[in-house]
Amino acid sequence: MTAATYSQTLPPPMVSRFLELVEAVDDLLFEAIVPVRQRLVEELAKSDRAAMVARGVRPLVINASDADFDPRTKRLPYPTSNKLHWSSTPLSGE
């Protein structure tokens, strides 16, 4: 499997101006979401986190060798398990 990568760099002055724009927008966004953040903190403070964790569904982790990997399989939109594909490599000296 291969993938081509193409990059086009911007001139340094344009990069600096773009960074200033991103920082200005970030500051404005931070100010704009203050009321939402405050309401969220207040609501979450009322939550029984231990009960939420106890009621929560944990994903089923299925260990499989990397040889079992099949890229043509379909994933569910909301998976209930997570298959971990792995391979082992002996450490030097073993």
N, C-alpha and C positions, 0 to 999 in steps of 0.2 A: 504494500500500500504506500502510495506517495501523495504528497500534497505540494502544490506550488505556492510560494509566498512571494508577494510583490509589495514593495514598500516605496512610498514617496515621501521624502522628508520635506518639512516646511523650512523656510528661511528662519534663522534665529529670531529676528525682530517679530515675525508673525507668531512664532511660538510664544514669545513673551507676552504679546498682546492677547493671544488666545488664553493663556494662563490667567491673566488679569480678569478676563471675561468670566472664566470658569469660577474663579474665587469670588467675584462680585455676585454671580448668580447663586453660588453656594451660601453666601452670607444672607442674601434676600430669602432664600428658601428656608434657611435655619430660623429666621425671624418669623416667617409666615406659618411655620408648623408649630410654633410655641403653644398655642391653645390646644391643638390636637394632641401634642405630646403631654401636656398637663392633664387633659382628660384621660388619656390612656394610662398614665401613671396612677391616677386616682382610682380608676376602675380595676387595674391589675392589683392594686394594694388590697382590694376587697376579696380577691380570689383565694380559694383554698388550694394552694399549689400542691400540697401533698395528696389531696383527693384527686386533683387533675392527673397527676402522675400515676396514681394507683388505678384510675379508670382508663388511662390511655392504652392504646394498642401499640405494642412494640413490633417492629418489623422482624421477620424471620430471616436470619442470615444463613445462606447456604454456601458452604465452602466447596469449591470445585477447582480442578486443575486447569491450568491455562489451555491444555489440549482439548478440554471440553467446551471451550468458547465457540459459540456459533453466532456470527454477526447477523444472520438472517432471521433470528427469532424476533418475535414482536413483544414489546413491553406494554404492560397495562398502563393506562393513563395515571392511575394511582396505585403504584405497586405496594404489595403487602409483604414482599420479601426483597432481599438484596443479595444477589449471587456475587460472590467475590472470587474472581479467577486469579490464580497465583501459580508461581513456579518457584522451585527452591534451587538455590545455587550454593554449593558447599563453600564455606569460608576457607581461605588459604590456611594451610596447616592442619586441616582435618583429614 
